[in-house]
């Protein structure tokens, strides 16, 4: 039982340790700091999720006060692997990451995508909705909470919360880490007319029925505000100062360009590889110092572009390293690379890695629209440089300038206003919203 005066919040999240990757960080860090702000977290998550990477080091961030509630989920991805001829235990890659030359998909894979986009609505975790609603309503009768939060994607978690809200009246905050129908790979799922209508209808019901909405960025908030009257608050992702400690790693003498996370086909920056290829051929001292280090899954199409420009000898690939080891690698880099998906609504994308890049105090090289959420944060905090899609000559000139500064020991930052992006301060903002939500319900 929680201490007197402590409020309880039910958090519905698919991604939870020991699962690794970016999707885990947001709610793991909120849960870490909620108890010190007077809220006891009850986390509901799958017992047997599809885990792309395991990272046991993340378990250390779960506070003693947190209660973790797990329930078995049916995952259809083994059927997908069997249908498409892959090994039964192959890991499904988020965001339609493909290992096929030139990004081509087989007929079976296109059929599987159609099934995913038209029959598994809103996503492949749809089979977990009804069992979870039954399980949680029964559990909450004996272990009540003051409020619940759902985090999506997967957006099935929002539907679980919506149905509990309908049956119990429990206050509900819906946290959108990414858009639903506006997410960059939605059209790649080949949804038909009927499926699209169902997606939009379900999404709209969540936007309208939640007591409060949270988005990670301004662009998504503005889009949702056109569709619903539900109050919307931006609470971005952030960085945990404790991950970095007091010691700072010195940047390496190597001109290392570092990238962390999955590197997807529509993130491929050809202007970067072309610029680097020309610099390697034109400047022997640049070629002697360059290193490209990518940590996470890098798509075959990107590796092919790198090879086409003669950069494979400079490439170092790490499939995955524990999150606890990332800060040191980031701090040793000359530049931290951020490449936004080249899609119509690129301004939406606010990847969590940009905030950890802020904490590393190394210059960010972001390939993104100038007026995107990412671009605005980099400009606001003076944390690096942005280059628009296709600007090869600007890219080449900028990298050469930064290389020369690095060689002279002058590649430094004068960051500002990063404190608002610490996990502690973001949790304070979240708690203020939760308290406000409860106060408004009591009126």
N, C-alpha and C positions, 0 to 999 in steps of 0.2 A: 504493500500500500504506500502511496506517496505521502510525503510529509504534509501536515496541515498547511493550507494556503498554496500548495503546489498544484498547478493545473496540468492536466494530461491531454496529450495530443496524439491522435492516431495518424501515422504517416504511411501511405500506400506507395511503395516504390518497388519496381522490378529489380533494379540494380543495387546490389548490396554485397559487401565483402563476404567471402573471399574473392568475389568477382572483381577483376581489375578493369582498367580502362576509364575513360573520361566520364561516362555516365554515372559512376558510383560517387564521385567526389562531392557533388552539390549537397545531397542529403546526408551523406556521412558526416560532412563538416557541420551542417546545421545541427544534427543530432549530437555531435561532440560538444557544442556550446550551448544548447538549449537548457540543460539542467542548471547551469550557473545563472540563467535568466528567469528561473522559476517555472520552467515547463519540463515535465517528465515525458520523454518520447516513447511511444509504443509503435514499433516498426513492423509493418506487415509486408512480407516478401516471400517469394517462392522457396520451397524446400529444395527443388531440383531444377534450377534455372539453366538456360543455355548460357554457358560461360565462355566467352571468346578467349579470355586470359584469366589466370588465377594469380592473385597477389595477396599472399597471407600477411604481408606487412601492414595492410590496411586495417586488420582486425584490432590493432593497437589503438586506433582512434575511437573505437566504440566505448562510450563511458559506462561505468558500472550501473548508473541510474537507468539506462535504456533497457526496455523490455523488447525482445525480438520474438516475433510471432511468425511461424512459417507454416505453409500449407502446400501440399503437392500440386503441381501444375502439369497439364498435358502439353508437351512441346511437339509440334508437327514437323520439326526440321529433319528428323531421321527419315520420315516419309519423303521429304523433298530430296534428300540425298539419294535415297533408293530410286526415286522416279527419274532423277537426272543422271544416274549412273555413277555417283560419287560413293566413296567409302561411307558406311553407315554412321561412323563417328566423326565425319568431317565437320569442322566448325563452320557454321553459317556466317557469312560476312555481311555486316550491317552496311546499308547504303548501296547495295547492289555492287559491291566490289567484285571485279571479275579478273580471272587470270587467263583470259583468252586473248590471243593476238588481235590487236586492233579493236578490242572491246566487243567482238562479235559474240552473240549468244546462239546456242543451238535451238532447234525447234522445241525440244523437250524443256529447255530452260525457259523459253518464252511462254510455253504452256504453263509451267510452274509459276511464273510471274503472274500470269493472268489469273490462275487459281488463287494465288495469294491476294491479289488486288480486288478480286470480285467475290470470293467466297469467305475469306478470312477478314471480316470487317469488325472493328477498325484495323485489326492487325492479328498476327498469329497467336496472340495471347487471349483471343476472344473466348476460348473454351474455359478460361479461368474465371470469367465474370460471375456466372450464376453460382458455382460452388463457393466462391469467395464471399459473395453477398450473404449466402446462407450461413457460412461459417462465422463471419464477423458479427452478424446480427445476434447470433446465439452467444458469442463470446462477450460482446459488449453489454448484454443483459447482466452479466455477472461482474464485468470489469469495465465500468463506464468511463468514458472520456468526455472532455469538454468540447472538443473540436476535432475535425479530421482534415488532412491535407492529402491530395492525390498528386503524383508527379508523373508527367508523361512527356515524351513517349516512353514505353508503349501507351497509347491513349486508352486502351482497355482499362487501365487503372482509374481513369476519370469516370468511366461507365460504372465501375464497381462503387465508387464514391457517390455518383449520382443516384444509383438505386438505393443505397443505404440512406442517403438524404431523403429520398421520397418516402421510405418506410419508417424512418425514425425522427426526421426533422433535425438531425444533428447538423450543426453549422459546418460548412464545407468551403475550403479554400482550394482552388484548382491551380496548380503550378505547371505552366507550359515552358519546358526547357527548349522545345522546338515547336514550330507550327504543326498543325494537323494536316489539313488539305493543302496548306501552303508550303509543306516541307519539300525540299529540293528533289527528292526522288519519287514524289507522289505519282507523276505521270509515267514514270518507268514501270510502275506496277500495272499499267494497262487497264485502269478501271473503265468499265463500260458506263453507259448512261444511268442505269439503275443503281450500280454500285456508287457512282459519284453522288447521286441524290441521297443515298443512305449515309455516306460519309458526312456530307454537309449537314444533313438533318441531325445526326448524332453529335457532331461538333457543336452545332448551334444550341442544342439542348444543354450541353455542358456549359457553354458560355453564358446562357441565360439563367440556369438553375443554381449555379454556384453562388455563394454569398460574396466571395471575393475571387478575383483572378490575379495571378502573378505571372509576369513574363520576364524573360532574362534581358530583353532589350527594348529600346524605344520604338523601333519599326514595327515589331509585332504588337506592341501595345496600341499604336496608332491604327493598325489594321483591325484589331479586335474592337476598338472603340467605335468604329463605323458600323459594327454589327450587333452590339449589345449595350445595354445600359448598366450592366454589372460593373461595379468599381474595379479598376485595374491599377496595380502597382508594379513598377519595375524594380525587381531585386535581382541584380546581375549575379553571375558567377564571380568567384574571387580567388584569393590565395590565402593560405594559412601560414602565418609568419613562423609558426613553430616547425614547419617542414624545412625551413631554411636555417634555423638556429641563428646564433650570433656570429659564427665564423662565415667568412665570405671566400669562395674559391677565386683565385686569380685567373683571369682569362689566359688561355694558352697562347704561346707565340705562334702557333699554327693559325692560319686564317680559316677557322672552322665555322661553317654554316650549319646550324643544328635545327632539326625538325623533329617534333615528337607527336605521336598519334598516327591514326590511319591516314594514308595519303591516297585519296581516291582518284579515279580517272578524270572527273570533272574539276579536280583541283590542280591538274597538270599545268604548270606555267612555262610554256615553250619559250617565251621571251627571256626567262631567267636562264634556261639551259643554253640558248643561243648566245646570250651575253657572256656567260661564263666560258663557253667554248671559245669565243673570240678572244677573250682576255687571256686564257691559257695559251693560245697560239701566239699572241702579240707580246706578252710580257713574261719572260722566263722566271722572274722573281715571284710573280703571282702564281705560276704553275708549281713552283717549288714549295709554296706555302699553303695552297688550297686543300681543304678537306670538306667533304659533304658527309655529315653524319645524320642518319635518319633512324629514329627509334620508334618502332611500330610497324604495322603492315603497309608496305609500299606496293601499289598496284604495278602489274607488269607493263602497262602502257607508259607509266612514268619512267620505269627503268629503261624501256626502249628509247624514250626521248633523250634520256641522259646519255645512253650509249651512242645514239646518233650524233651527238655533239662532242664525242670524244672524251666524256667525263667519267666513264666507268672506273678508270684507275684511281680516281679521287673519291670514290663512293664507299662509305662504310655503313652497312645495314645491321641494325639490331632488331630482331622480331619484337621483343618486349623486354623491358627491364622493370623491376619493382618501382612503384611510385616514389618510395623513399630515396631511391638513388638518382631520381631525375634532377633535383635542384643542383647538385654538384655538376652534373653534365651541362646543364643550362648555363651555369655561371662561368664555365670554362670556355664557352663559345665566344666567337667574335660577333656573330650575328645570329639572331633567333628568327627562323623563317616561318612565316604565316602565309598560307596560300588559300584564299577563299574559293569556294565552289563557283564555277562560271555558269551561273544560272540567272534567270530573269529576276528573281527576287533575292539577289545576292546580299542586298542591304540588311536582310533579316539575320544573317548568320553571325552569331557571336559565340564562337567556340570558347570553351573553358580554358584552353591552353593560353589564350592571350593574357589572362590574369596571372597565371603562373609565370609567364614571361615577364610581366611587370615586376614580380617579386625577385626575379633573377638579376635585375639591374644591368642587363645587357641590351644593346640596341635591337629593336624588332625591325625586321624587313617584311612588311606586309604588302602582299599583292592583292589589292581589293579596290572597290569603288571608293572614291574620296569621301563621298557623303554617306558611307555605310556606318553601321553601329561600331564596327571594329575601327574604321578610320577615325571616327570622332573620339573614341577613347584614347587612341594613340596620340592624336593631336592634343587632347585635353591634358594628358599626363606627360607629354613631351617624352615619350618612351621609344621613339624610333621614326621610321620613314615609311610612307605609303607610295606605292606605284600602281597606277591604273592598269587594267588588263591591256596587253598589247604594246606597252611602251618600252620597247627593247632598248632604244638608244638612251632613254633616261635611266633605265635599269643599269646599263653598262657603265655610264658615266658615274652614277651613284656608287656602284660597287667598287669601282676603281678608286674613287675618293675615299670611301670607307676603308679600303685595303691600305691605302697610303697612311691614313690616320692610325690604323692598327699597327702598322710597322713602326711608326714614330711614337707609339705609346699614348696617342691622343684620342683614341676611340672611347669616349666616355659619355655619360648621360647626366643631364640636370633634371631629373624627374620631379614632378610635383603632383599633389592631389591623388596619391595612390592609397592613402589611408582608408578612404571610403570603400575600397575593394578588399579589405581584409575580411576573413571569414567571421571574426568576432564582431566587427561593425555591421556586417550584413545580417548576422543573427539578431543583433539589436534591432535592426530595421524590421526583420521578420516578426519578432516578438511584439513590437509596437503594432503591427498589422493584426496579429492574432488577438491581442488585447482589445483593439478597436472593434474587431469582428464580434467578439463576445459582448462587448459593451452595447453595440448597436442591436444585438439580438434581444437584450434584456429590456430595451425601451418599450 
